[in-house]
Amino acid sequence: MKVREISNSKKDYTEFVNLFYRTDYSFKSNQISNIQTEVDPCDPIPDYNEFCDILNFGLYQYFVLENDDKKVIGLTQVLENEICEFTIDREHQLSGNGRIFYQLLEKIIKASGAKNIVLTCYFPGSMIFWKKMGFKNHNIIFTKEL
């Protein structure tokens, strides 16, 4: 397994759309996420050119988790020390891939000089995951000292 920064290739664009816009949130513990069938009108799917603009703007960093076959199985969006989105492909959930992805991502964030990691989480299944990763829960805000 390896983590790499997302590129502006058509392949990464397709993975971005599939993981961010087609995988629903984790509402229950030990249950695979549903397929998201409707797109939130407040967060429409960007076309390829908009995707490239998002990457070129550079506000967020996007990282993917690739398995040993170089298949993208996870995607995350990071803003400095904040994990804004974190998604594992449905076929690869509940098998330790989220833990592996987070541990590799934590190393990247720590190497950037961050002293802690912050995220917001509303979903019970995801909340359990983040607690297992060592985060402290403050209502819907989770923090972890590095």
Backbone as JSON, one array per atom type, in Angstrom:
{
  "sequence": "MKVREISNSKKDYTEFVNLFYRTDYSFKSNQISNIQTEVDPCDPIPDYNEFCDILNFGLYQYFVLENDDKKVIGLTQVLENEICEFTIDREHQLSGNGRIFYQLLEKIIKASGAKNIVLTCYFPGSMIFWKKMGFKNHNIIFTKEL",
  "N": [[0.85, -1.18, 0.0], [0.43, 2.24, -0.73], [0.59, 5.81, -0.35], [-0.15, 8.58, -2.32], [0.04, 11.86, -3.77], [-2.78, 13.19, -5.42], [-3.15, 13.31, -8.97], [-3.62, 15.35, -11.97], [-4.66, 13.65, -13.87], [-6.85, 11.93, -16.17], [-7.6, 9.44, -15.24], [-7.22, 9.67, -12.42], [-9.11, 11.66, -12.0], [-11.5, 10.28, -12.56], [-11.44, 8.38, -10.48], [-11.58, 10.13, -8.31], [-14.19, 11.24, -8.63], [-15.73, 8.88, -8.4], [-15.12, 8.02, -5.78], [-15.55, 10.29, -4.05], [-18.1, 11.21, -4.73], [-19.8, 9.05, -5.15], [-19.71, 7.27, -3.06], [-21.33, 6.77, -0.09], [-21.67, 8.19, 3.24], [-20.56, 6.7, 6.36], [-22.88, 5.36, 8.26], [-23.4, 3.45, 10.19], [-21.68, 1.32, 12.5], [-19.33, -1.16, 11.51], [-20.47, -1.69, 9.02], [-20.72, -1.67, 5.55], [-20.47, 1.22, 3.52], [-23.22, 2.77, 1.81], [-24.07, 3.02, -1.71], [-23.97, 6.14, -3.12], [-26.61, 7.68, -4.61], [-27.69, 10.06, -5.41], [-26.66, 13.34, -6.24], [-25.59, 15.97, -4.22], [-27.1, 19.03, -4.61], [-25.88, 21.32, -3.68], [-23.25, 20.73, -3.79], [-22.1, 20.06, -6.45], [-20.9, 17.65, -8.91], [-17.71, 18.25, -10.11], [-16.64, 19.09, -13.45], [-14.05, 17.73, -15.61], [-12.21, 19.82, -16.24], [-12.77, 21.69, -14.21], [-12.02, 20.15, -12.02], [-9.24, 19.99, -12.47], [-8.66, 22.71, -12.14], [-9.27, 22.98, -9.41], [-7.24, 21.41, -8.27], [-4.98, 22.82, -9.2], [-5.33, 25.27, -7.95], [-4.62, 24.81, -5.33], [-5.43, 25.02, -2.62], [-6.44, 22.87, -1.09], [-5.0, 19.67, -0.31], [-4.97, 16.63, -1.98], [-4.98, 13.2, -1.48], [-4.37, 9.84, -2.48], [-4.95, 6.39, -1.74], [-3.24, 3.65, -2.79], [-3.48, 0.23, -3.65], [-1.44, -2.78, -3.71], [-1.66, -3.52, -6.35], [-1.78, -1.17, -7.65], [-4.27, -0.04, -7.74], [-6.56, 2.49, -7.03], [-7.88, 2.86, -3.9], [-8.66, 4.47, -1.87], [-9.35, 7.85, -0.82], [-8.54, 11.14, 0.17], [-9.08, 14.44, 1.45], [-7.24, 17.18, 2.41], [-6.62, 19.98, 4.47], [-4.14, 21.78, 5.48], [-3.76, 20.91, 8.69], [-6.15, 19.63, 8.88], [-8.4, 17.03, 8.28], [-10.53, 16.9, 5.76], [-12.18, 15.34, 4.13], [-12.57, 11.8, 3.93], [-12.31, 8.8, 2.49], [-12.94, 5.4, 1.74], [-12.96, 3.01, -0.8], [-15.92, 1.16, -1.41], [-15.66, -1.62, -1.85], [-13.4, -2.2, -0.46], [-13.69, -1.67, 2.18], [-13.89, -2.24, 5.75], [-11.72, -3.93, 6.13], [-9.33, -3.17, 7.18], [-8.1, -1.28, 5.61], [-8.8, 1.46, 5.85], [-7.61, 2.11, 8.3], [-4.89, 1.68, 7.68], [-4.58, 3.6, 5.64], [-5.14, 5.96, 7.1], [-3.0, 5.92, 8.97], [-0.75, 6.2, 7.31], [-1.34, 8.68, 6.2], [-1.31, 10.28, 8.5], [1.42, 10.37, 9.06], [2.32, 11.95, 6.93], [1.01, 14.39, 7.44], [2.08, 15.01, 9.95], [4.79, 15.28, 9.25], [4.64, 17.67, 7.92], [4.78, 19.53, 9.85], [2.66, 19.88, 11.56], [1.03, 19.97, 14.74], [-1.18, 18.78, 15.68], [-4.14, 16.97, 14.62], [-7.22, 17.67, 13.09], [-10.71, 17.1, 12.66], [-14.08, 17.02, 11.39], [-16.95, 15.22, 12.21], [-20.0, 13.66, 11.64], [-21.22, 11.22, 11.6], [-22.23, 8.15, 12.97], [-20.93, 5.57, 12.48], [-18.5, 6.35, 11.37], [-17.53, 7.92, 13.46], [-16.85, 6.05, 15.4], [-14.73, 4.79, 14.12], [-12.82, 6.93, 14.01], [-12.34, 7.35, 16.73], [-11.08, 4.95, 17.33], [-8.73, 5.42, 15.99], [-7.42, 7.02, 17.68], [-8.38, 9.57, 18.18], [-9.79, 12.29, 20.03], [-13.04, 12.95, 21.05], [-15.05, 15.77, 20.68], [-17.95, 16.57, 20.85], [-18.99, 17.01, 17.66], [-16.54, 17.53, 16.68], [-13.33, 16.27, 16.21], [-10.15, 15.63, 17.62], [-6.62, 15.09, 17.54], [-3.61, 14.85, 19.15], [-0.28, 15.14, 17.97]],
  "CA": [[0.0, 0.0, 0.0], [1.16, 3.5, -0.72], [-0.17, 7.05, -0.49], [0.46, 9.56, -3.23], [-0.81, 13.01, -4.05], [-3.59, 12.98, -6.61], [-2.68, 14.04, -10.15], [-4.73, 15.83, -12.8], [-4.92, 12.7, -14.96], [-8.26, 11.51, -16.34], [-7.79, 8.27, -14.36], [-7.43, 10.16, -11.06], [-10.39, 12.37, -11.99], [-12.54, 9.26, -12.46], [-11.39, 7.85, -9.12], [-12.07, 11.21, -7.45], [-15.65, 11.29, -8.73], [-16.31, 7.64, -7.86], [-14.96, 7.92, -4.33], [-16.15, 11.41, -3.34], [-19.5, 11.48, -5.08], [-20.59, 7.82, -5.29], [-19.66, 6.5, -1.82], [-22.04, 7.49, 0.96], [-21.02, 8.22, 4.54], [-20.72, 5.52, 7.2], [-23.88, 5.67, 9.26], [-23.39, 2.43, 11.23], [-20.42, 0.63, 12.71], [-19.19, -2.48, 10.89], [-21.36, -1.81, 7.87], [-20.17, -1.04, 4.35], [-21.23, 2.39, 3.08], [-24.11, 2.63, 0.67], [-23.74, 3.76, -2.92], [-24.69, 7.41, -3.15], [-27.28, 7.71, -5.9], [-28.04, 11.43, -5.77], [-25.62, 14.33, -5.99], [-26.04, 17.13, -3.47], [-27.09, 20.19, -5.5], [-24.96, 22.33, -3.13], [-21.89, 20.25, -4.03], [-22.19, 19.3, -7.71], [-19.68, 17.0, -9.4], [-16.98, 19.12, -11.04], [-16.18, 18.45, -14.67], [-12.6, 17.5, -15.58], [-11.48, 21.09, -16.2], [-12.94, 22.24, -12.87], [-11.17, 19.31, -11.18], [-7.85, 20.47, -12.67], [-8.58, 24.02, -11.5], [-9.24, 22.75, -7.96], [-5.89, 20.95, -7.94], [-4.01, 23.88, -9.47], [-5.51, 26.35, -6.99], [-3.73, 24.4, -4.26], [-5.9, 25.22, -1.25], [-6.49, 21.55, -0.47], [-4.19, 18.59, -0.85], [-5.73, 15.4, -2.15], [-4.13, 12.03, -1.49], [-5.04, 8.58, -2.74], [-4.33, 5.16, -1.27], [-3.18, 2.63, -3.84], [-3.08, -1.09, -3.16], [-0.23, -3.3, -4.38], [-1.93, -3.61, -7.79], [-1.88, 0.24, -8.08], [-5.68, 0.37, -7.81], [-6.92, 3.5, -6.03], [-8.94, 2.34, -3.03], [-9.0, 5.48, -0.87], [-9.13, 9.24, -1.21], [-8.74, 12.08, 1.26], [-8.89, 15.87, 1.19], [-6.6, 17.72, 3.6], [-6.33, 21.41, 4.51], [-3.12, 21.91, 6.53], [-3.85, 19.8, 9.65], [-7.55, 19.19, 8.96], [-8.88, 16.05, 7.32], [-11.84, 17.4, 5.35], [-12.9, 14.18, 3.62], [-11.77, 10.58, 4.03], [-13.18, 7.79, 1.88], [-12.39, 4.12, 1.27], [-13.84, 2.35, -1.76], [-16.82, 0.22, -0.76], [-15.15, -3.0, -1.95], [-12.2, -2.34, 0.37], [-14.01, -1.28, 3.55], [-13.96, -3.25, 6.8], [-10.62, -4.89, 6.02], [-8.11, -2.55, 7.68], [-7.55, -0.29, 4.67], [-8.97, 2.8, 6.41], [-6.57, 2.27, 9.32], [-3.61, 1.82, 6.98], [-4.59, 4.9, 4.97], [-5.0, 7.02, 8.09], [-1.65, 5.89, 9.55], [0.17, 6.79, 6.33], [-1.69, 10.1, 6.11], [-0.84, 10.94, 9.72], [2.86, 10.63, 8.89], [2.45, 13.08, 6.0], [0.57, 15.6, 8.13], [3.08, 15.28, 11.0], [6.02, 15.75, 8.58], [4.43, 19.06, 7.49], [4.97, 20.39, 11.01], [1.44, 19.99, 12.36], [1.1, 19.46, 16.12], [-2.39, 17.99, 15.9], [-5.01, 16.77, 13.46], [-8.6, 18.01, 13.42], [-11.71, 16.75, 11.65], [-15.48, 17.09, 11.8], [-17.62, 13.97, 11.85], [-21.4, 13.61, 12.08], [-21.79, 9.9, 11.32], [-21.86, 7.21, 14.03], [-19.95, 4.57, 12.07], [-17.22, 7.04, 11.21], [-17.08, 8.37, 14.77], [-16.19, 4.9, 16.04], [-13.44, 4.63, 13.44], [-11.87, 7.97, 14.41], [-11.95, 7.08, 18.11], [-10.1, 3.85, 17.27], [-7.48, 5.97, 15.47], [-6.81, 7.81, 18.75], [-8.93, 10.92, 18.25], [-10.67, 12.67, 21.14], [-14.31, 13.44, 20.54], [-15.6, 16.96, 21.31], [-19.2, 16.66, 20.11], [-18.72, 16.54, 16.29], [-15.14, 17.86, 16.36], [-12.37, 15.27, 16.7], [-8.77, 16.12, 17.6], [-5.57, 14.16, 17.95], [-2.29, 15.46, 19.29], [0.76, 14.35, 17.3]],
  "C": [[0.89, 1.24, 0.0], [0.19, 4.66, -0.89], [0.59, 7.95, -1.43], [-0.51, 10.71, -3.39], [-1.54, 12.76, -5.37], [-3.02, 13.82, -7.76], [-3.89, 14.54, -10.94], [-4.97, 14.94, -14.01], [-6.41, 12.37, -15.02], [-8.58, 10.33, -15.42], [-8.05, 8.74, -12.92], [-8.73, 10.94, -10.95], [-11.54, 11.38, -11.82], [-12.6, 8.67, -11.06], [-11.94, 8.87, -8.12], [-13.59, 11.25, -7.45], [-16.28, 10.05, -8.1], [-16.23, 7.59, -6.33], [-15.65, 9.06, -3.59], [-17.65, 11.55, -3.58], [-20.37, 10.24, -5.2], [-20.59, 6.96, -4.04], [-20.3, 7.33, -0.73], [-21.25, 7.43, 2.26], [-21.34, 6.96, 5.33], [-21.66, 5.84, 8.36], [-23.88, 4.68, 10.42], [-22.02, 1.78, 11.31], [-20.46, -0.74, 12.05], [-20.18, -2.73, 9.76], [-20.74, -1.04, 6.71], [-21.08, 0.12, 3.94], [-22.12, 2.05, 1.9], [-23.52, 3.33, -0.55], [-24.59, 5.02, -2.9], [-25.3, 7.56, -4.54], [-27.65, 9.12, -6.35], [-26.89, 12.35, -5.41], [-26.25, 15.51, -5.26], [-25.98, 18.35, -4.38], [-26.18, 21.32, -4.99], [-23.5, 21.96, -3.36], [-21.87, 19.41, -5.31], [-20.83, 18.69, -8.11], [-18.97, 17.95, -10.37], [-16.68, 18.37, -12.34], [-14.65, 18.36, -14.61], [-11.81, 18.8, -15.48], [-11.6, 21.76, -14.82], [-12.08, 21.47, -11.86], [-9.71, 19.76, -11.27], [-7.65, 21.84, -12.02], [-8.49, 23.9, -9.98], [-7.83, 22.34, -7.53], [-4.87, 22.06, -8.11], [-4.12, 25.04, -8.48], [-4.69, 26.08, -5.73], [-4.17, 24.67, -2.83], [-5.88, 23.9, -0.49], [-5.42, 20.66, -1.09], [-5.09, 17.37, -0.92], [-4.73, 14.26, -2.25], [-4.97, 10.8, -1.79], [-4.24, 7.45, -2.09], [-4.4, 4.16, -2.4], [-2.81, 1.3, -3.2], [-1.88, -1.57, -3.97], [-0.4, -3.46, -5.89], [-2.1, -2.22, -8.42], [-3.31, 0.68, -8.33], [-5.93, 1.37, -6.69], [-8.09, 2.97, -5.23], [-9.33, 3.32, -1.94], [-8.65, 6.87, -1.36], [-9.38, 10.13, 0.0], [-8.44, 13.5, 0.79], [-8.38, 16.48, 2.49], [-6.37, 19.22, 3.42], [-5.43, 21.63, 5.73], [-3.2, 20.73, 7.49], [-5.28, 19.27, 9.81], [-7.85, 18.17, 7.86], [-10.31, 16.44, 6.99], [-12.75, 16.28, 4.83], [-11.98, 12.98, 3.73], [-12.67, 9.44, 3.57], [-12.38, 6.56, 1.47], [-13.42, 3.51, 0.33], [-14.65, 1.26, -1.05], [-16.29, -1.21, -0.76], [-13.97, -3.26, -1.02], [-12.43, -1.87, 1.81], [-14.03, -2.49, 4.46], [-12.87, -4.31, 6.69], [-9.28, -4.27, 6.42], [-7.52, -1.48, 6.78], [-7.7, 1.15, 5.17], [-7.89, 3.09, 7.45], [-5.21, 2.49, 8.68], [-3.51, 3.19, 6.32], [-4.38, 6.02, 5.98], [-3.58, 7.06, 8.65], [-0.62, 6.5, 8.59], [-0.08, 8.29, 6.18], [-1.2, 10.88, 7.33], [0.65, 11.28, 9.62], [3.1, 11.83, 7.98], [2.11, 14.39, 6.71], [1.59, 15.99, 9.21], [4.36, 15.84, 10.39], [5.88, 17.19, 8.1], [4.59, 20.05, 8.64], [3.75, 20.55, 11.9], [1.65, 19.36, 13.74], [-0.13, 18.63, 16.49], [-3.13, 17.84, 14.58], [-6.44, 17.0, 13.93], [-9.5, 17.49, 12.29], [-13.09, 16.91, 12.25], [-16.17, 15.82, 11.32], [-19.0, 13.92, 12.47], [-21.95, 12.18, 12.12], [-21.3, 8.85, 12.31], [-20.82, 6.16, 13.64], [-18.56, 5.16, 11.93], [-16.67, 7.5, 12.55], [-16.33, 7.25, 15.5], [-14.82, 4.69, 15.43], [-12.42, 5.65, 13.96], [-11.44, 7.81, 15.86], [-10.9, 5.96, 18.15], [-8.74, 4.34, 16.77], [-6.81, 6.91, 16.49], [-7.32, 9.23, 18.89], [-9.8, 11.08, 19.5], [-11.9, 13.33, 20.53], [-14.78, 14.63, 21.36], [-16.87, 17.3, 20.54], [-18.95, 16.15, 18.69], [-17.3, 16.86, 15.83], [-14.25, 16.79, 16.99], [-10.98, 15.86, 16.6], [-7.83, 15.01, 18.04], [-4.26, 14.91, 17.99], [-1.26, 14.54, 18.62], [2.04, 14.34, 18.11]]
}
